[in-house]
Amino acid sequence: MNKIYTEFYPNKLFTLAEANKIIKDYQVCRNNINRLVKQRMITRIKAGIYYINPLDNKEFYPDTIHIASKLRPDAVITANSALKALNMPSLTDTTIYLNAKHPAKMRIGRYTYRITRGQNFGVEKTKYRTGYGEFEIKTTDLERTIIECLKTRGLRGEELINILKSKPFEINMRRMTNYLEKYNMPILYNKTGLVLEACKSQLKVEDSELDKLKKKLTKKTYYFKERGIRLTRPRYNYYKEWNIMIPEILYEMMIAGRPAQAKTI
């Protein structure tokens, strides 16, 4: 049996660079891989990335998060894709989000891999379990992941809130504030503060910490725009606590059990 095939059979997914460590001669390595592709023992996902075709599973396809971790040497899984990697419930989506030095957007099979330019902070190594093994991948930590969800609009506000409410997790507010300063995008203070307020009991956020975020707000009133509603004009309500216009569904979630404070436009 071919050395590359047997070496990577347990992990299923590999790159040309990883195979080159097994067969040191680069051209010989490439020849071996090309032969395996022709024999349909492995499948080429894109240039330099391949997966094993298991003998006992002709329908096999690698995990999309696992593929994302191989796309770039500096790839970091982020936004709602990181929620999944961090073992938090997330919505099924055909877009996988990554951070890397150079932005790009690529289509692989049914999935879109959206790579945004990332910064070198808030990154941690995570044990990620697939149906064929556990692998160490790089993800943004929870604090940065929340900010990235809001920045990329990978999830709607109410979706992110419901996910964060589903599993108790303590947020490091000092870290969160530090990250917001690094992003230097004023609207993220409004959006992040609103989400943290909605989940403050689950995330163990104190009111005094939210008050510190409020001091960072500008006088400008922003719109909490959502993906998937561009073709219709959604109804927005003003949410005074965070000086932001939010979609009606999110507004109703925020004021549940409280008297109305807004004017619909």
C-alpha positions as MATLAB code, in Angstrom:
seq = 'MNKIYTEFYPNKLFTLAEANKIIKDYQVCRNNINRLVKQRMITRIKAGIYYINPLDNKEFYPDTIHIASKLRPDAVITANSALKALNMPSLTDTTIYLNAKHPAKMRIGRYTYRITRGQNFGVEKTKYRTGYGEFEIKTTDLERTIIECLKTRGLRGEELINILKSKPFEINMRRMTNYLEKYNMPILYNKTGLVLEACKSQLKVEDSELDKLKKKLTKKTYYFKERGIRLTRPRYNYYKEWNIMIPEILYEMMIAGRPAQAKTI';
ca = [
       0.000    0.000    0.000;
       1.250    3.497   -0.833;
       3.100    5.196    2.040;
       1.121    8.444    1.772;
      -2.197    6.594    1.776;
      -1.372    4.506    4.852;
       0.197    7.431    6.743;
      -2.804    9.751    6.340;
      -5.566    7.149    6.424;
      -6.398    7.760   10.142;
      -6.630   11.555    9.743;
      -8.220   11.432    6.279;
      -7.243   15.001    5.338;
      -3.754   16.205    4.430;
      -1.824   18.846    2.512;
       0.965   18.556   -0.020;
       3.330   20.134    2.513;
       2.462   17.442    5.065;
       2.935   14.684    2.488;
       6.307   16.170    1.574;
       7.450   15.478    5.118;
       6.732   11.778    4.504;
       8.340   11.623    1.059;
      11.191   14.120    1.176;
      11.749   14.430   -2.573;
       9.163   17.023   -3.680;
       8.707   15.768   -7.234;
       8.486   12.141   -6.159;
       5.924   13.172   -3.572;
       3.808   14.953   -6.180;
       4.056   11.999   -8.541;
       2.830    9.690   -5.783;
      -0.121   11.961   -5.031;
      -1.063   12.315   -8.709;
      -0.998    8.550   -9.097;
      -3.237    8.108   -6.038;
      -5.695   10.659   -7.458;
      -5.838    8.760  -10.773;
      -6.393    5.522   -8.877;
      -9.201    7.248   -6.926;
      -7.556    6.363   -3.648;
      -7.470   10.048   -2.707;
      -9.448   13.072   -3.865;
      -8.103   16.532   -4.550;
     -10.175   19.208   -2.777;
      -8.171   22.108   -4.172;
      -4.556   22.793   -5.014;
      -2.410   21.245   -2.298;
      -5.237   19.727   -0.183;
      -6.430   16.121   -0.443;
      -8.451   13.564    1.435;
      -8.335    9.799    1.680;
     -11.127    7.772    0.094;
     -11.753    5.155    2.807;
     -12.138    1.599    1.591;
     -15.285    1.093    3.666;
     -17.040    4.420    2.981;
     -17.452    5.538   -0.623;
     -19.592    8.522    0.457;
     -16.931    9.960    2.780;
     -16.281   13.720    2.769;
     -14.123   15.546    5.327;
     -15.527   17.845    8.001;
     -15.787   21.422    6.691;
     -14.151   22.975    9.765;
     -11.278   20.508    9.395;
     -10.909   21.527    5.733;
     -10.918   25.199    6.721;
      -8.044   24.631    9.142;
      -5.926   23.347    6.233;
      -6.621   26.134    3.724;
      -3.858   28.438    4.947;
      -0.932   27.878    7.321;
      -2.156   30.885    9.312;
      -5.855   29.968    9.114;
      -7.899   30.714   12.253;
     -11.509   29.517   12.492;
     -13.763   32.370   13.592;
     -17.305   33.778   13.891;
     -20.127   31.200   13.966;
     -17.736   28.530   12.637;
     -15.672   29.016   15.808;
     -18.813   28.568   17.929;
     -19.135   25.097   16.435;
     -15.435   24.383   17.005;
     -15.751   25.612   20.608;
     -18.460   22.972   21.150;
     -21.275   25.491   21.330;
     -24.537   24.929   19.475;
     -24.449   26.731   16.141;
     -26.676   26.984   13.109;
     -25.978   24.898   10.028;
     -24.533   27.188    7.397;
     -22.894   26.788    3.998;
     -20.413   29.569    4.793;
     -17.298   28.809    6.829;
     -15.524   31.802    8.379;
     -11.775   32.159    8.801;
      -9.199   34.810    9.601;
      -5.862   34.881    7.783;
      -3.248   37.369    6.619;
      -4.734   37.687    3.135;
      -8.524   37.864    2.584;
     -10.187   35.617    0.024;
     -13.420   33.860   -0.808;
     -13.472   30.379   -2.289;
     -16.065   27.788   -3.149;
     -15.375   24.130   -2.354;
     -18.234   21.780   -3.138;
     -21.411   23.152   -1.566;
     -19.540   25.379    0.848;
     -18.144   28.898    0.706;
     -14.988   29.600    2.709;
     -14.864   33.274    3.578;
     -11.429   34.407    4.699;
     -11.224   37.861    6.257;
      -8.063   39.678    7.198;
      -7.320   38.780   10.796;
      -5.211   40.183   13.580;
      -2.831   38.298   15.806;
      -4.758   38.270   19.081;
      -7.486   36.259   20.723;
      -6.340   33.000   19.121;
      -6.251   29.665   20.909;
      -5.671   26.021   20.040;
      -8.813   23.923   20.332;
      -9.428   20.179   20.283;
     -12.029   19.690   17.567;
     -13.835   16.375   17.212;
     -15.035   15.084   13.855;
     -16.715   11.820   12.943;
     -13.314   10.329   12.122;
     -11.036   11.711   14.836;
     -10.024   14.621   17.048;
      -7.727   17.344   15.758;
      -6.053   20.437   17.153;
      -7.095   23.549   15.251;
      -6.732   27.291   15.770;
      -9.839   29.273   16.630;
     -10.637   32.702   17.973;
     -11.465   32.581   21.695;
     -15.063   33.124   22.804;
     -14.668   36.854   23.422;
     -13.258   37.518   19.979;
     -15.643   35.008   18.402;
     -18.641   37.011   19.657;
     -17.195   40.199   18.179;
     -16.445   38.450   14.875;
     -20.017   37.110   14.681;
     -21.242   40.698   14.953;
     -18.618   42.087   12.585;
     -19.158   39.522    9.813;
     -22.929   39.292   10.392;
     -22.462   35.540   10.198;
     -25.451   35.203   12.525;
     -28.451   37.385   13.206;
     -28.516   39.087   16.586;
     -31.286   36.920   18.008;
     -29.557   33.762   16.746;
     -26.297   34.690   18.490;
     -28.152   35.548   21.710;
     -30.003   32.227   21.728;
     -26.742   30.335   21.197;
     -24.966   32.182   24.011;
     -27.912   31.608   26.341;
     -27.870   27.861   25.713;
     -24.642   27.164   27.573;
     -23.273   28.983   30.652;
     -19.860   30.452   29.979;
     -17.955   33.154   31.824;
     -16.805   36.045   29.643;
     -13.574   37.865   30.450;
     -14.744   41.475   30.189;
     -11.263   42.944   30.421;
     -10.272   40.853   27.417;
     -13.484   41.784   25.587;
     -12.873   45.509   26.106;
      -9.268   45.152   24.983;
     -10.378   43.417   21.773;
     -12.986   46.092   21.022;
     -10.266   48.719   21.323;
      -8.114   46.798   18.848;
     -10.937   46.568   16.288;
     -11.505   50.327   16.589;
     -15.023   50.129   15.099;
     -17.451   52.235   17.194;
     -20.553   50.266   16.138;
     -19.120   47.112   17.699;
     -19.443   48.677   21.168;
     -23.176   49.179   20.574;
     -23.770   45.720   19.136;
     -21.551   43.853   21.608;
     -23.023   45.677   24.592;
     -26.546   44.833   23.492;
     -25.737   41.124   23.086;
     -23.918   40.965   26.420;
     -26.855   42.651   28.147;
     -29.215   40.014   26.741;
     -26.949   37.184   27.989;
     -25.469   38.755   31.108;
     -26.666   36.062   33.517;
     -25.403   33.175   31.352;
     -22.084   34.917   30.626;
     -21.725   36.264   34.198;
     -21.442   39.884   33.109;
     -21.941   42.533   35.786;
     -24.000   45.686   35.207;
     -20.972   47.745   36.208;
     -19.021   46.172   33.346;
     -21.778   47.005   30.882;
     -21.749   50.594   32.170;
     -18.061   50.826   31.271;
     -18.889   49.777   27.706;
     -21.654   52.385   27.524;
     -19.091   55.086   28.226;
     -17.394   54.083   24.950;
     -20.506   54.782   22.856;
     -20.446   57.720   20.461;
     -23.366   60.092   19.864;
     -24.034   58.473   16.492;
     -27.022   56.144   16.312;
     -26.136   52.996   14.360;
     -28.342   50.391   12.685;
     -27.975   46.757   13.697;
     -28.167   45.518   10.124;
     -28.719   41.823    9.530;
     -27.896   39.516    6.670;
     -30.692   38.070    4.592;
     -33.038   41.073    4.800;
     -31.537   43.327    2.147;
     -34.409   42.960   -0.314;
     -37.047   44.135    2.134;
     -37.113   47.146    4.370;
     -37.264   45.728    7.902;
     -38.883   47.609   10.740;
     -36.339   48.998   13.180;
     -36.893   50.095   16.760;
     -34.690   52.407   18.757;
     -33.033   50.710   21.710;
     -32.041   53.516   24.013;
     -29.672   51.638   26.338;
     -27.204   51.091   23.493;
     -28.179   53.957   21.197;
     -28.881   51.643   18.288;
     -31.706   50.842   15.872;
     -32.426   47.120   15.944;
     -34.721   44.859   13.889;
     -38.171   44.294   15.341;
     -37.627   40.620   16.230;
     -34.458   41.436   18.149;
     -36.172   44.377   19.820;
     -39.030   42.200   21.040;
     -36.489   39.761   22.478;
     -34.686   42.568   24.325;
     -37.791   44.113   25.911;
     -39.548   40.872   26.778;
     -41.305   41.472   30.078;
     -40.505   45.191   30.046;
     -42.628   48.206   29.043;
     -42.147   49.428   25.474;
     -39.620   52.220   25.090;
     -39.360   52.628   21.387;
     -40.782   54.264   18.365;
     -41.129   52.161   15.201;
     -39.997   53.693   11.921;
];
